[in-house]
Amino acid sequence: MAIKEAKTAYSTAPAKRDTALDLLKIAGSILIVFHHYCQMTGTRFTKGINFLDGIFPFGYIVELFFLISGFLMYKYAGRITTGETGFRKFFISRYSRLIPLAAVSVISYALFDHYVFFRVTGNYFGGTAPTAWGVVLGMLGLQAGWTSETIYMINNPTWYVSVLLLCYVVFYFLTEICARKNKSPWKFYVIMALTGAVDWCISNMTGFHIPFLNALSARGFMPFFTGLTLANLLETKLRKRKIRHYMAAVCILIASFIAIKTGIGIFLPVFLSLLTYPDILFIMTGIGKAIPPQAVFNKPLHYLSSISYSVYIWHLCGLMVLISANTYFDLKLDLHSPVTMLIFTLIMEFASALSFHLIEKRINPRFEKFLTETFLASYPSK
């Protein structure tokens, strides 16, 4: 795509707030909490949904988050192509939104695990002792994807933050290089998604891992660049979605659910990233367009969506506190009860609301200002 055509091509990028995306973020964060709750407490539900080792491994909900992140990056492709956004400005904005909360959670996790959880239970949470180097990598957002080692991972959900930052960097420079060459970046986004799929298969079948190309980076590349591609299709070839498009999407979705139930092994993340989740996003965003902006439930959904990142980041720390308190104070809580799991999730929503206001809304702007003054004021070009 020529640079002179870029502004027109990207002028109808997705809106900042979308009710459908809010619903997916809220549901995704809650399902991840359920999954890790069952994992860390050893809970298995004989009736209903098994969130740990049932038909569907809910740990792969993270791919949905990557897909949404890529989908929302669509509008930035145009800004990068036209030179409106330089790398420092682009990356500082993304980095300052993700890192402060992740850094605070990593420090809190390591301290509580070492000085409380270990002394109360006799074991480290998750079976691995936190290290100083792991804390440093976690605070910088370099604990996964960038390197081939994950032994220094602290507060496991933060791997998503690290890999997402890597996706942002690849996305920016891939787009900028295409702009310089006056080429369309979209086929290269597709190539990146397929590269992630191939990398995932190779990593799992052979154990081959190298920096930037490993199992975790693959889990990010597949859905992130698929999300970008889907956003482009919805603004070009599928801008006017018709009934036949939805019927096809529903048929594909049903077929994919049947395939998942049948069992597709190590190919499941590939299947979810390239087919199932994009299908769900296509259907949900179509439904979202029919919801009026003034709908009474929009505001609470937007708010719950806003705190979903905090829910995702803090829930393992919350589980440490729960298990430690139950053991130390002999509370005799039935941790294997679905009621306990639901109450814990509700408490995490309230705790995450506090985190959102005290950390994300207060620290993030200050951190962004510091980075901007340090890296943009001193080096103002872009």
N, C-alpha and C positions, 0 to 999 in steps of 0.2 A: 504494500500500500504506500503510495507516495505521501510524503510529509504534508504537502499542501492539501491533501484530501482527508487528513486525519481528524481535524476538528469536526467536520461534518459526520464522519463515520462513527465517532464516539459521542456525539452530542446527546444521544438518548440512552446513556448508560443507566443502570439500575439505580433507583433512589436510595438514599442513605438508610431509611427505615423501611422495612418490609415486614408486614405482619406474619407472612408465611415463614420468613427466615427467623423471626423471633420465636415462633412456635417450635421450629426445628432445633434451635439453640437450647431452649428451655428443656424440651424433651430429651435431647441428647445429653445434657449435663446431668439430669436426674438419672438417666439410665446408666451413665458411667458411675455415679455414686452407688447405685444398686449393685452394679457389677463388682466394684472394689469392696463394698461392704460384705458381700458374700464371700469374696476371695479372702479377705483378712480375718473374718470371723469363722470361716469354715462352714457357712450356712448353705444348706441345700434344701430347696423347697420341693417336696414330693408332689404337691398339687400346685397348679398354676405354672408360672414361668420360672425357669431356673436361670438366674442371671449370670451364673458362672460357667458351667459346663453343659448347658442344655443344647438344644438344636442350633441356636444362634449364639456365638461368642460375642457378648456385648462390648468387649474391649475394643472391637473394631468400629465402634461408634465414632472414634476419633477421626476416622477417614471422612466422616460427614462434616466435621468441623473444618478440615482442610478444604473440602469441596466448597463450602460456603465462603471461606476466606478467599479462595481463588475466584469464585463468582463475583465477589465484591471488589476484586482488584481490576475488573474490566475497565472502569472509568479511568484508572491510572495509566493504563496502556496508552491511551490517547495523549495524556499529559506528558508522558515520557517521550512519546513519538514526536510531539511538537516542540519539545525542549522546555515546556512550562515547568517541569519538575526535575531538578537535578538529583543525583544519588544521595548526597548528604541530607538534603531536605526530606526526601522520601524516606530514607532509612531511619533518620532521627525520629520522625513522626511515628513510624511503626515500632521502633525499639522502645521509645518512651512509654508507649501504651502497654507493652507486654512485660518488660523487664522489672520495673519496681516491685510489682506484686510477686512475681516469680522469685526475685531475690530475697524479699522478706520471708516468703514461705520456706525457701531453702534453709535460711539461717534458723528460723523457728523450728523446722523439722529436725535439723541436725542437733540443736541444743536439747530439745525435748526428748528425742530418741536416746541421746547419750546420757543425759542427767536424770531423766525421769523414767521413761519406758523401760530401759535396760535394767535399772535398779529395782523396778517394781516387778517386772516379769522374768528377768534373767535372760532375756533375748532381745536382740535388736529388731525393730519393726521391719518386716520383710526379709529378715535373716541376714542383712548386710550392714556392717558398721559404717556410719558416715565418716568421711575423711575430709581433711582441710582442703585438699586439692579438688575434691568433689564439690565442696561449698563454693570455691572460686569459680569453677566451670559453670555451676548452676547459676551463680549470680551474674555471670557474663552472658548466659544463654548459649553456651557452647558444649553442653553436656551430651548432645546426641546429634547424629547426622553429619556434623562437621568432622568428627573423627570416627574411627571404626570401633572404638572401645566404648562400652556402656557401664563398665564396672564402677565408675565414679558417680553414677546417677543417684541424686538425692531428691526425694519427693517425686516419685516416678512420673506423675502426670506432666511435669515440666518438660519432658522430652518433646512434647508437642510444640512448646514455645520455641525451643532450639531449632527444630526442623522447620517450623514456619518461618523463622528468620532466614534460614538458608533458602527456602523457597522464594522469599522476597528478593534476596540478592540475585539469585539466578534469573528470576522474572525481570528484574530491572535491567540487568546487563544484556540479557537476550533481546529484550525490546529495544534497548538503545542501539545495539549493534545492527539490528534489522533496520532501524531508522536511518542510521548512517549509510547503510547499503541501499537504502530506498526500497526495501523489501517488506512484504507482509510478514508479521511475526507469527501468524496463526498456525501455519503448518509446523513451525518449530515448537509451539506449545503442545501440539499433538505429539510430536516426536518426544518431547520431554515426558509426557504422560506415559507413552509406550516404553520409554527408557526406564522409567520407574517400575513398570510392570515386569520387564525383562530382568531388571536388577533384583526385584523381589524374588522371582523364581530362582535365579542363579544363586542368590544368597542363601535361600532355604534348602536348595538341593545340593549345594557344594560347600556351604559354609564360607564362601568367598566374601570378605568384607574389606573395603578400603575407605579412606576418608572421602566424604561427599557422595559415595556410591556404596550404600550398605542397606541393610534391611529397614532401618528406621527412616533414612532419607527417601527410600523407595516408597514407603507408606505415605510420605508427604507429597512427593512429586506426582504420583498417580492421580490422586483426587484434586490437588491444587490446580494443576494445569488442565485437568478435565473441567473443573469449574470455570476457568477462564474461557475455555472453548465453548462450553454451554452458554455462557453469557453472550458471547459473540453470535452464536447461532440464533439466540432468542431476539437479538437486536437486528438481525439481517434476514436470514432465510426463514426463520420461524417467528418473525415479528408479529404476524397475524396468525395466532394459533387457532386451529380449527378443530371441530369435533373429532375428525379422523386422526388428528395428532394425539389427542388425549386417549382415544380408543387404542391406538397403537402402543402408547406409553403404558396403559393399564395392562394390556396383554403381555408386554415385555416384563412388566413388574410381577405379574402372576407367574410367568415362566421362570423368572429368576428366583422367586420364593420357593418354587417346587425344586429347582436345582439346588438351592441352599439346604433344603430339608433332606434331599437325597444324599448330599455330601459332596463337596468339591475340594476338600483338603486344603493344601497350601495355596490354592488359587483363589480362595475366598476373598482376600483383600483386593485382588485384581478385579474380581467379579463385582464387588461392591463399589469400588472406585470408578470403574469405567462404565458400569451399566445400572446397577440397582439404585445407588444414591443419586446419580444424575436424573434417573427416571422419577424418583420421589421429588427431587427439587423442581423438575419441570412441571409436575402436576401441582405441587404446593404453591409455586409462584403464580401459576395460572389461577388457582383459587384465590390467592392473596390479592390479585388485581381486582377481583370482584367485591372485596371487602372495602366499604367506604372509609376514608381517612378519619371521619368523625365518629366511627363506631366506638361505643362506650368501653369496650374491652381492650382497645388498642393501647391506651396508656399503661394499664397494669402489665400487659404483655411486653411492652417496650421496656418497662422497668425490670421485670423478671429476666428478660433477655440481657439487659445491661449488667446484671449481677451474676449471670451464668458463668462468666470467666472466673470470678471469685469462687463460685461453688466448685468449679472444676479444679482450681488450684489448691483449695484449702481442705477438700474432703478427706484426704489421707491423714492430714494433721488432726482433723476432727476425730477420725477413727482411733488414732493413737491416744488421744485424750479420753475417749469413751472406754477403750479397753483398759487403760491404766487406772481410771477412776473405778471401774467395775471390780478390778482386781484388788486395788489398794484399800478401798473402803468396803469391800465385800458387799456390794450393792445387790448381788444376786439377780442382776438383770438377765432376762432371757435374750441373749444376743442372736439367737437363731429364730426369733419370732419376726414375722413380717411387720407386725405392729411396731416393734422396736426399730426396725429398719426405716419405716415411714416416719416415725417421730424423729429419728436421727437426721433424716433428710430434711425435714421441716426446720429443725434447729440449724442445720447448715445453711439453709436459705436465709434465716435471720442473721446468722453470724456473717454470711457473705455480704448482706446488705450493709452491715457496719463496716466491713472491709472495703466495700465499694466507695463509701463516703469518706472514710478516714485515710485510705491509701490511694486508691485509683483517682479519686477526684481531687485530692490534695497534693499527693506526692508526684503523681504523673506530670501535671503541668509544670511544677518546679524543676523536675528532672529534665523535661523537654527544653525548658528555658535555659538550663545549665548547658545542655549539649549544644543547643543552638548558638549560645554566646561563645562557647568554646570552639566549635567546629565550623560555624557559619559566619560569625562576626569577624573572626580572625582570618578566615579564608572565604570571603563572600561570594566567590563564583559558584552559582547554583546552590 
